[in-house]
Amino acid sequence: MGGFTFRRSYGSRSPVCSPRPPTPLTECDLQLASPVGLAQDRRGNVWIADAGHNRLLVVDDTLERLLGQVGTAGDEPGSFDLPLRLAHHPTAAAVYVADTGNGRVQRLDYEYDGEVPRVSGVDAFAATGEFHPNGVVAHEYRDGVRVVAADEFYREGDDLRGRLVVFDEDGTELRSIRSIGAEDPVPLYWPQGLDVDDAGRLYVANTGYGVLHDGPTGPPKLASIVRCDRWGEPAPFEGCADAVLDDLPMPRDVAVVGSGRDAQIFVPDAGTGRVHVYTSVGIPDGVVPESDEDLRAHAGLEDGVGIPRDGRLDEPGDGDPGEQRRFEGPVGIRPFDGVSAPDSDADDPTLALLVSEAMSQRVGAYAVDVHRETGRRFGTVGGVRDDPGQFSVPTGSAVVGADGGPLSGSGLVADGANGRLQRFPLDGTVSSGDSAPDDGADALAPVALPATRFPFGLAFWPSVGGGGRLFVTDYTARYREDDRGQIHVYAVDEDASGERGAVDLSLVHSFGSWGLGEGEVKLPRGVAVEPVGGQRARVYAADSGNGRIGVWEYDWVSDAATPLGDRGCFGYIEGGFWNPSDVAVGRRGLYVADENNHRVQRYDGDEWHAVGAPGYGSGHEFLLPISVDTHDGYLFVLDLVTRAVCVFAEDGDADGGLRPVDSMRAFGGDAASGDLWLPYLLSVGDVSDAAGVDAVVPDSTLHVAHHYTWSSEE
């Protein structure tokens, strides 16, 4: 019997926070896993959707004490599977939760026992059809309270539009909205964050519009914020005579701060790490932190990963020590009501905001000065995930076979936000102790990468006598002329300490500097190596920012890379790419995950061949295919939106040269069961003792690396 089998996951998922609430945050190691939704209750306490841990946390209005934890993983009432967004009831003591993985909205009525919130009642409701809400708001109109959910993944056949679903207070479905307006409608694709103003108008982060809306010249590349009433009719902004705000790479949420003409609209852009500000009439009123024109010029080529390792606060002596350079993957935003921001006055207000930052795994409170275009963090919830056995935003992976010297029999995962690798055994051994615990934490062994700030793609090239070269892409914006290249090459050797299984990586070369020219790249992601002799290999890198594939010849003896020219260009034609994210060498050529074009492309040495179209099917349909790898005549494709691993046989007689063989879908937030929420670059190989092919899939939201095996039924 063939198919996929989930073996285990690696990486500690359980937070360390043993004291019972209420307790100061300084006394517990409170770690978040991909926090998103935020809401404040009548006391001003902050409710946080800790999505990766499948729970809600409640902290006080100073962000200094943990008051309670609500829910655990599961599908029973009051439990969650990916709780992503929150909204407080307009009048009652109740919180609405977009329980995405469970396909429902839950209303949690609560009361306080002293300082600790207790859930007193739970009610769940859902819309007809497949329902996966990733946004929720509630507002009291003259005819009663309405609850609106953004159903991100809804579709009907080949119609890929999502929808807004309007419920009454009892959870009765009233209407479904798939486009805004009847004349020249704005379709909703992957709607996520929502907010509502005091007039009852809805603001929608139309996140997938830029990659799914089919315009006269193709998708517009950028998404937007759209405003409508509760019936789906456009509500134009007076300042632009349109219901749509400026286009942005990856708007994940929207917040209306204030009321009436004095209100301002805040939009976090996860692609560039900035918050855009608009007046109540839709006129741009600032970008926090200030705009970088070079970054904005290429923002349309980004996909929401963000450009990490640049969101830190300035160090003392480097200007204002409180000014933030960039938000770290902002995905949720809400006003911080009842908090007086420093240095605020009526003529030049400084507003208090809560921002969920996916890259840094924290919720930050910021004093945002719109006119100065700066944000100063004055409070935070959540610590860094750098403890032993933990990942923080795992990205790429590699499977190393028996010819890997000190890395033999290992799975390697790029621990992105920690700037290191994590290694775990696939050959039946463990790196610590005699057996691995259920969460695989003790089986992880960190490996330092001294020259890499944010490791993303990995490729291993073994040597005949052991050891080898490890190629690592550095997914970090670099503008300085003295920066080395963004593809780092490490020599793999036994660690001098003599500890069993220890490995040492020493940098021997860097290439692929920042730029547009030959041999230059912008934000490289996946990387692949094709040996062409005993000491030479071709190196391919997915040059995501330039929309092409970089190619070099690498010489083992001299440790030098020679550019061989680029392949492809930005565009939609065959050989045109929009966010190429990964590369792999197969029997019939070079395969590329052409992510935002929703297809896979193959280069046979002379021509490009595109395969695939947008869709949810199990054949050649893809929605953001983010990774590819090959093994023994099979191509494995990881599809981001459907959370599917698809297997194709390299078959010249099949449509597009790829014959569908198998697929596995693992949508959800239960890492212990092998679920996937935001997976990145998979790798495959035959390493473990288990039957079939080993597949390693990192998940950057659940902060684990999954190990599956696959066996063919052919």
Residue pairs with C-beta under 8 A, 6 or more apart in sequence:
1 711
1 713
2 662
2 692
2 710
2 711
2 712
2 713
2 714
3 662
3 664
3 710
3 711
3 713
4 645
4 662
4 664
4 695
4 708
4 709
4 710
5 690
5 692
5 708
5 709
5 710
5 711
6 666
6 673
6 674
6 706
6 707
6 708
7 688
7 690
7 707
7 708
7 709
8 436
8 440
8 706
8 707
9 439
9 440
9 671
9 672
9 674
9 704
9 705
9 706
9 707
10 411
10 413
10 422
10 424
10 439
10 440
10 441
10 443
10 444
10 704
10 705
10 706
10 707
11 389
11 390
11 391
11 394
11 422
11 439
11 440
11 441
11 444
11 671
11 703
11 704
11 705
12 387
12 389
12 390
12 439
12 441
13 33
13 52
13 53
13 439
13 671
13 672
13 702
13 703
13 704
14 53
14 439
15 29
15 30
15 31
15 32
15 33
15 53
16 28
16 29
16 31
16 387
17 28
17 29
17 30
17 31
17 66
18 28
19 27
19 28
21 58
21 65
21 66
21 67
21 68
21 69
21 116
22 60
22 65
22 66
22 67
22 68
22 115
22 116
23 65
23 66
24 64
24 65
24 66
25 59
25 63
25 64
25 65
25 66
25 381
26 64
28 66
29 383
29 387
30 57
30 66
30 381
30 382
30 383
31 361
31 382
31 383
31 384
31 385
31 390
32 48
32 50
32 52
32 53
32 57
32 361
32 362
32 363
32 381
32 382
33 50
33 51
33 52
33 53
33 361
33 385
33 701
33 702
33 703
34 50
34 51
34 52
34 358
34 361
34 677
34 678
34 701
34 702
34 703
35 48
35 49
35 50
35 51
35 332
35 356
35 357
35 358
35 361
35 362
35 363
35 381
35 382
36 49
36 51
36 84
36 85
36 331
36 332
36 356
36 358
37 47
37 48
37 49
37 51
37 83
37 84
37 85
37 86
37 97
37 98
37 332
37 356
38 46
38 47
38 48
38 49
38 86
38 332
38 333
38 334
38 354
38 356
38 363
39 46
39 47
39 86
39 87
39 88
39 95
39 334
40 46
40 47
40 61
40 88
40 334
40 336
40 337
40 338
41 47
41 88
41 93
41 95
41 110
41 117
42 93
43 61
43 112
44 60
44 61
44 337
44 338
44 339
45 58
45 59
45 60
45 61
45 67
45 117
46 58
46 59
46 60
46 61
46 63
46 354
46 363
46 381
47 56
47 57
47 58
47 70
47 86
47 88
47 95
48 56
48 57
48 58
48 59
48 356
48 363
48 381
49 56
49 83
49 84
49 85
49 86
49 97
49 332
50 56
50 57
50 83
51 82
51 83
51 84
51 669
51 677
51 701
52 669
52 671
52 677
52 701
52 702
52 703
53 73
54 71
54 72
54 73
54 74
54 79
54 80
54 81
54 82
54 83
54 669
54 670
55 69
55 70
55 71
55 72
55 73
55 80
55 83
56 69
56 70
56 71
56 80
56 83
56 86
56 95
56 97
56 108
57 66
57 68
57 69
57 70
57 381
58 66
58 67
58 68
58 69
58 70
58 117
59 65
59 66
59 67
59 381
60 67
60 115
61 338
61 339
62 379
63 363
63 365
63 379
63 380
63 381
64 379
67 115
67 116
67 117
68 116
68 117
68 118
70 78
70 108
70 110
70 117
70 119
71 78
71 79
71 80
71 83
72 79
72 80
73 79
73 80
73 81
73 669
73 670
74 80
74 81
75 81
75 102
77 106
77 122
77 124
78 106
78 108
78 119
78 122
80 97
80 99
80 101
80 102
80 106
80 669
81 99
81 100
81 101
81 102
81 668
81 669
81 670
82 99
82 100
82 101
82 102
82 668
82 669
82 677
83 97
83 98
83 99
83 100
84 98
84 100
84 133
84 134
84 135
85 97
85 98
85 133
85 134
85 135
85 136
85 150
85 192
85 193
85 194
85 332
86 95
86 96
86 97
86 98
86 136
87 95
87 96
87 136
87 137
87 138
87 147
87 194
88 94
88 95
88 96
88 138
89 95
89 96
89 107
89 138
89 145
90 138
90 139
90 140
90 145
91 140
91 145
92 109
93 109
93 110
93 111
94 107
94 108
94 109
94 110
95 107
95 108
95 110
96 105
96 106
96 107
96 108
96 136
96 138
96 147
97 105
97 106
97 107
97 108
97 136
98 105
98 133
98 134
98 135
98 136
98 149
98 150
99 105
99 106
99 124
99 133
100 132
100 133
100 134
100 152
100 669
101 132
101 667
101 668
101 669
101 670
101 675
103 126
103 130
103 131
103 132
103 133
104 124
104 125
104 126
104 131
104 133
105 124
105 125
105 126
105 133
105 136
105 147
105 149
105 167
105 171
106 122
106 123
106 124
107 121
107 122
107 123
107 124
107 125
107 171
108 119
108 121
108 122
109 119
109 120
109 121
109 122
109 123
110 117
110 118
110 119
110 120
111 117
111 118
111 120
112 118
123 171
124 171
125 167
125 170
125 171
125 172
125 173
127 149
127 151
127 165
127 167
127 173
127 176
128 173
129 154
129 156
130 153
130 154
130 155
131 149
131 151
131 154
131 165
132 151
132 152
132 153
132 154
133 149
133 150
133 151
133 152
133 165
134 150
134 151
134 152
134 190
134 191
134 192
135 149
135 150
135 152
135 191
135 192
135 193
135 194
135 204
135 205
136 147
136 148
136 149
136 150
136 194
137 147
137 148
137 194
137 195
137 196
137 202
138 145
138 146
138 147
138 148
138 196
139 145
139 146
139 148
139 196
139 200
139 230
141 200
141 230
144 168
144 169
145 168
145 169
146 166
146 167
146 168
146 169
146 174
146 230
147 166
147 167
147 168
147 169
147 171
148 164
148 165
148 166
148 167
148 194
148 196
148 202
148 230
149 164
149 165
149 167
150 162
150 164
150 191
150 192
150 193
150 194
150 204
150 205
151 162
151 163
151 164
151 165
151 191
152 162
152 190
152 191
152 192
152 207
152 208
153 162
153 190
153 641
154 161
154 162
154 163
155 161
155 162
155 616
158 615
160 189
160 212
160 614
160 615
160 616
160 623
161 178
161 179
161 187
161 188
161 189
162 178
162 188
162 189
162 190
162 191
162 208
163 176
163 177
163 178
163 188
163 191
164 176
164 177
164 178
164 188
164 191
164 194
164 202
164 204
164 232
165 173
165 175
165 176
165 177
166 173
166 174
166 175
166 176
166 177
166 230
167 173
167 174
168 174
175 231
175 232
177 188
177 228
177 231
177 232
178 187
178 188
179 185
179 186
179 187
179 188
179 232
180 186
180 188
180 204
180 226
180 228
180 232
180 233
180 234
180 243
181 228
181 232
181 233
181 234
181 243
186 206
186 209
186 226
186 234
186 243
186 244
187 209
187 213
188 204
188 206
188 209
188 226
189 206
189 207
189 208
189 209
189 211
189 212
189 213
190 206
190 207
190 208
190 209
190 212
190 641
191 204
191 205
191 206
191 207
191 208
192 205
192 207
192 252
192 253
193 204
193 205
193 251
193 252
193 253
193 254
193 332
193 333
194 202
194 203
194 204
194 205
194 254
195 202
195 203
195 253
195 254
195 255
195 256
196 202
196 203
196 256
197 203
197 256
197 259
197 263
198 259
198 260
198 263
200 229
200 230
201 227
201 228
201 229
201 235
202 227
202 228
202 229
202 230
202 235
203 225
203 226
203 227
203 254
203 256
203 265
204 225
204 226
204 227
204 228
204 254
205 223
205 225
205 251
205 252
205 253
205 254
205 267
206 223
206 224
206 225
206 226
206 251
207 223
207 250
207 251
207 252
208 223
209 220
209 223
209 224
210 219
210 220
210 221
210 222
210 223
210 224
210 247
210 249
210 300
211 219
211 221
211 223
211 578
211 596
211 598
211 624
212 219
212 614
213 219
213 220
218 572
219 596
220 247
221 247
221 300
221 301
221 578
221 596
222 247
222 248
222 249
222 299
222 300
223 247
223 248
223 249
223 250
223 251
224 244
224 245
224 246
224 247
224 248
224 251
225 244
225 245
225 248
225 251
225 254
225 265
225 267
226 234
226 243
226 244
226 245
227 234
227 235
227 236
227 237
227 243
227 244
227 245
228 234
228 235
228 243
229 235
234 243
235 243
236 242
236 243
237 243
237 245
237 278
237 281
237 282
237 283
238 281
238 282
239 279
239 281
239 282
239 283
240 281
240 282
240 283
242 282
245 265
245 267
245 278
245 282
246 276
246 278
246 284
248 267
248 269
248 271
248 276
248 299
249 269
249 270
249 271
249 272
249 299
249 300
249 302
249 303
249 304
250 269
250 270
250 271
250 272
250 302
250 303
250 304
251 267
251 268
251 269
251 270
252 268
252 269
252 270
252 304
252 330
252 331
252 332
253 267
253 268
253 330
253 331
253 332
253 333
254 265
254 266
254 267
254 333
255 265
255 266
255 267
255 333
255 334
255 335
255 353
256 263
256 264
256 265
257 263
257 264
257 265
257 266
257 335
257 351
257 353
258 264
258 280
258 335
260 280
261 280
261 281
262 280
263 280
264 277
264 278
264 279
264 280
264 285
264 351
264 370
265 277
265 278
265 279
265 280
265 282
266 275
266 276
266 277
266 333
266 353
266 368
267 275
267 276
267 277
267 278
267 333
268 274
268 275
268 327
268 330
268 331
268 332
268 333
268 355
269 275
269 276
269 299
269 330
270 304
270 306
270 329
270 330
270 331
270 358
271 299
271 302
271 303
271 304
271 305
271 306
272 295
272 296
272 299
272 302
272 306
272 307
272 326
273 306
273 307
273 310
273 311
273 326
273 327
273 328
273 329
273 330
273 359
274 287
274 288
274 289
274 291
274 326
274 327
274 330
275 287
275 288
275 327
275 330
275 333
275 353
275 355
275 368
275 375
276 284
276 286
276 287
276 288
277 284
277 285
277 286
277 287
277 288
277 368
277 370
278 284
278 285
279 285
285 370
286 370
286 371
286 373
287 373
288 368
288 369
288 370
288 373
288 374
288 375
289 323
289 324
289 325
289 326
289 373
289 374
289 375
290 373
290 374
291 373
294 479
295 307
295 477
298 522
298 545
301 522
301 523
301 544
301 545
301 546
301 547
301 570
301 578
301 579
302 523
302 544
302 545
302 579
303 544
303 579
303 581
303 595
303 596
303 624
305 475
306 328
306 329
306 358
306 359
307 326
307 475
307 476
307 477
307 523
308 328
308 329
308 359
308 393
308 416
308 417
308 453
308 454
308 475
308 476
309 417
309 419
309 453
309 454
309 476
310 325
310 326
310 476
310 477
311 324
311 325
311 326
311 327
311 328
311 329
311 357
311 359
311 360
312 325
313 321
313 322
313 323
313 324
313 325
313 377
314 320
314 321
314 322
314 323
314 324
314 325
315 321
320 374
320 376
322 376
322 377
322 378
323 374
323 375
323 376
324 366
324 374
324 375
324 376
324 377
327 355
327 357
327 364
327 375
328 357
328 358
328 359
328 360
328 362
329 357
329 358
329 359
329 360
330 355
330 356
330 357
330 358
331 356
331 357
331 358
332 354
332 355
332 356
333 353
333 354
333 355
333 356
334 353
334 354
335 351
335 352
335 353
335 354
336 352
336 353
336 354
336 365
339 352
339 365
340 352
341 350
341 351
341 352
341 367
341 368
341 378
342 350
342 367
342 376
342 378
343 350
343 367
343 369
344 350
344 351
344 367
348 369
348 371
349 370
350 367
350 368
350 369
351 367
351 368
351 370
352 365
352 366
352 367
352 368
353 365
353 366
353 368
353 375
354 363
354 364
354 365
354 366
355 363
355 364
355 365
355 366
356 363
357 363
357 364
358 701
359 393
359 417
360 382
360 384
360 417
361 382
361 383
361 384
361 385
361 392
361 417
362 380
362 381
362 382
362 383
363 380
363 381
363 382
364 377
364 379
364 380
364 381
365 377
365 378
365 379
365 380
366 375
366 376
366 377
366 378
367 375
367 376
367 378
368 374
368 375
369 375
369 376
384 392
384 417
385 391
385 392
385 417
385 418
385 703
386 392
386 418
388 441
388 444
388 446
389 439
389 440
389 441
389 442
389 444
390 441
390 444
390 703
391 413
391 415
391 418
391 422
391 444
391 698
391 703
391 704
391 705
392 415
392 416
392 417
392 418
392 703
393 415
393 416
393 417
393 700
393 703
394 413
394 414
394 415
394 416
394 422
394 680
394 698
394 699
394 700
394 703
394 704
394 705
395 413
395 414
395 416
395 454
395 455
395 456
395 457
395 475
395 680
395 681
395 698
395 700
396 413
396 414
396 455
396 456
396 457
396 458
396 473
396 525
396 526
396 680
396 681
396 683
396 698
397 411
397 412
397 413
397 414
397 458
397 681
397 682
397 683
397 696
397 697
397 698
397 705
398 411
398 412
398 458
398 459
398 460
398 470
398 683
398 696
399 410
399 411
399 412
399 426
399 683
399 684
399 685
399 687
399 694
399 696
400 407
400 408
400 409
400 410
400 411
400 412
400 460
400 462
400 685
400 687
401 408
401 409
401 462
401 685
401 686
401 687
402 408
402 409
402 687
403 462
403 466
403 468
404 410
404 460
404 462
404 468
404 492
405 462
405 463
405 466
405 467
405 468
405 492
405 493
405 494
406 466
406 467
406 492
406 493
406 494
406 495
406 501
406 502
406 503
407 423
407 460
407 468
407 470
407 492
407 503
408 427
409 425
409 426
409 427
409 428
409 429
409 687
409 688
410 423
410 424
410 425
410 426
410 427
410 687
411 423
411 424
411 425
411 426
411 683
411 687
411 694
411 696
411 705
411 707
412 421
412 422
412 423
412 447
412 458
412 460
412 470
413 421
413 422
413 423
413 424
413 696
413 698
413 705
414 421
414 455
414 456
414 457
414 458
414 472
414 698
415 421
415 422
415 446
415 455
416 454
416 455
416 456
416 475
416 700
417 454
418 446
419 449
419 452
419 453
419 454
419 455
420 446
420 447
420 448
420 449
420 455
421 446
421 447
421 448
421 449
421 455
421 458
421 472
421 505
422 444
422 445
422 446
422 447
422 705
423 431
423 444
423 445
423 446
423 447
423 503
424 430
424 431
424 440
424 443
424 444
424 445
424 705
425 431
425 443
426 687
426 688
426 694
426 696
426 707
427 687
427 688
427 689
428 688
428 689
429 501
430 436
430 442
430 443
431 442
431 443
431 444
431 445
431 501
432 442
432 443
432 445
433 442
436 442
436 443
437 443
438 672
439 672
440 704
445 501
445 502
447 503
447 505
448 505
449 455
449 472
449 488
449 490
449 505
450 505
450 506
450 507
451 474
451 484
451 488
451 507
451 510
452 472
452 474
452 488
453 474
453 476
454 474
454 475
454 476
455 472
455 473
455 474
455 475
456 472
456 473
456 474
456 475
456 524
456 525
456 526
456 680
456 681
457 471
457 472
457 473
457 524
457 525
457 526
457 527
457 541
457 542
457 582
457 681
458 470
458 471
458 472
458 527
458 681
458 683
459 470
459 471
459 527
459 528
459 529
459 539
460 468
460 469
460 470
460 471
460 492
460 529
461 468
461 469
461 470
461 471
461 529
461 531
461 537
461 554
461 556
462 468
463 469
463 556
464 534
467 491
467 492
467 493
468 492
469 489
469 490
469 491
469 492
469 508
469 554
469 556
470 489
470 490
470 492
470 505
471 487
471 488
471 489
471 527
471 529
471 539
472 487
472 488
472 489
472 490
472 527
473 486
473 487
473 488
473 512
473 524
473 525
473 526
473 527
473 541
474 486
474 487
474 488
474 524
475 486
475 523
475 524
475 525
476 486
477 514
477 523
478 486
478 513
478 514
479 514
483 513
483 514
484 510
484 513
485 510
485 511
485 512
485 513
486 510
486 512
486 513
486 514
486 521
486 523
486 524
487 510
487 511
487 512
487 521
487 524
487 527
487 539
487 541
487 561
488 507
488 509
488 510
489 507
489 508
489 509
489 510
489 511
489 554
489 559
489 561
490 505
490 506
490 507
490 508
491 505
491 506
491 508
491 559
492 503
492 504
492 505
493 503
493 504
493 505
493 506
494 502
494 503
494 504
495 502
495 503
495 504
496 504
508 559
509 559
509 560
509 561
511 519
511 552
511 561
512 519
512 520
512 521
512 524
512 541
512 550
512 552
512 561
513 519
513 520
513 521
514 520
514 521
514 522
515 521
515 522
516 522
516 546
518 563
518 565
518 566
519 550
519 552
519 561
519 563
520 546
520 550
521 541
521 543
521 545
521 546
521 550
522 543
522 544
522 545
522 546
523 543
523 544
523 545
524 541
524 542
524 543
524 544
524 550
525 541
525 542
525 544
525 580
525 581
525 582
525 681
526 541
526 542
526 581
526 582
526 583
526 584
526 593
526 627
526 628
526 681
527 539
527 540
527 541
527 542
527 583
528 539
528 540
528 583
528 584
528 585
528 590
529 537
529 538
529 539
529 540
529 554
529 585
530 537
530 538
530 539
530 540
530 585
530 590
531 537
532 538
532 553
534 556
535 555
535 556
535 557
536 553
536 554
536 555
536 556
537 553
537 554
537 556
538 551
538 552
538 553
538 554
538 564
539 551
539 552
539 553
539 554
539 561
540 549
540 550
540 551
540 583
540 585
540 590
541 549
541 550
541 583
542 549
542 580
542 581
542 582
542 583
542 592
542 593
543 549
543 550
543 566
543 580
544 579
544 580
544 581
546 566
546 570
547 568
547 569
547 570
547 571
547 576
547 577
547 578
547 579
547 580
548 566
548 567
548 568
548 569
548 570
548 577
548 580
549 566
549 567
549 568
549 577
549 580
549 583
549 590
549 592
549 603
550 563
550 566
550 567
551 563
551 564
551 565
551 566
551 567
552 561
552 562
552 563
552 564
553 561
553 562
553 564
554 560
554 561
554 562
555 561
555 562
567 575
567 590
567 603
568 575
568 576
568 577
568 580
568 592
568 601
568 603
568 608
569 575
569 576
569 577
570 576
570 577
570 578
571 577
571 578
572 578
572 597
574 601
574 607
574 608
574 609
574 610
575 601
575 603
575 607
575 608
576 597
577 592
577 594
577 597
577 601
578 594
578 595
578 596
578 597
579 594
579 595
579 596
580 592
580 593
580 594
580 595
581 593
581 595
581 625
581 626
581 627
581 681
582 592
582 593
582 626
582 627
582 628
582 629
582 681
583 590
583 591
583 592
583 593
583 628
584 590
584 591
584 628
584 629
584 630
584 635
585 591
585 630
586 602
586 630
586 633
586 635
586 650
587 630
587 633
587 650
588 602
588 604
588 650
588 652
588 657
589 602
589 603
589 604
589 605
590 602
590 603
591 600
591 601
591 602
591 628
591 630
591 635
592 600
592 601
592 602
592 603
592 628
593 600
593 625
593 626
593 627
593 628
593 637
593 638
594 600
594 601
594 610
594 625
595 624
595 625
595 626
595 640
596 624
597 610
598 612
598 613
598 614
598 615
598 622
598 623
598 624
598 625
599 610
599 611
599 612
599 613
599 622
599 625
600 610
600 611
600 612
600 622
600 625
600 628
600 635
600 637
600 658
601 608
601 609
601 610
601 611
602 608
602 609
602 611
602 656
602 657
602 658
603 609
609 656
609 657
610 656
611 620
611 655
611 656
611 657
611 658
612 620
612 621
612 622
612 625
612 656
613 620
613 621
613 622
614 621
614 622
614 623
615 621
615 622
615 623
616 623
616 642
618 644
618 646
618 660
618 663
619 660
620 655
620 656
620 658
620 660
622 637
622 639
623 639
623 640
623 641
623 642
624 639
624 640
624 641
625 637
625 638
625 639
625 640
626 638
626 639
626 640
626 679
626 680
626 681
627 637
627 638
627 679
627 680
627 681
627 682
628 635
628 636
628 637
628 638
629 635
629 636
629 682
629 683
629 684
630 636
630 650
630 684
631 684
631 685
631 686
631 693
632 686
632 693
633 649
633 650
634 647
634 648
634 649
634 650
634 661
634 693
634 712
635 647
635 648
635 649
635 650
635 658
636 645
636 646
636 647
636 682
636 684
636 695
636 710
637 645
637 646
637 647
637 648
638 644
638 645
638 646
638 679
638 681
638 682
638 697
639 645
639 646
640 678
640 679
642 665
642 667
643 665
643 666
643 667
643 668
643 675
643 676
643 677
643 679
644 663
644 664
644 665
644 666
645 663
645 664
645 666
645 682
645 695
645 697
645 708
645 710
646 660
646 662
646 663
647 660
647 661
647 662
647 663
647 710
647 712
648 658
648 659
648 660
648 661
649 658
649 659
649 661
649 714
650 657
650 658
651 657
651 658
651 659
653 659
661 712
661 713
661 714
662 710
662 712
662 713
664 708
664 710
666 674
666 675
666 676
667 675
667 676
667 677
668 675
668 676
668 677
669 675
669 677
669 702
671 699
671 702
671 703
671 704
671 706
674 706
674 708
675 702
676 697
676 699
676 702
676 706
677 699
677 701
677 702
678 699
678 700
678 701
678 702
679 697
679 698
679 699
679 700
680 698
680 699
680 700
681 698
682 695
682 696
682 697
682 698
683 695
683 696
684 693
684 694
684 695
684 696
684 710
685 693
685 694
686 693
686 694
687 694
688 694
688 707
688 709
690 709
691 709
691 711
692 709
692 710
692 711
692 712
693 709
693 710
693 711
694 707
694 708
694 709
695 707
695 708
695 709
695 710
696 705
696 706
696 707
697 705
697 706
697 708
698 704
698 705
698 706
699 705
699 706
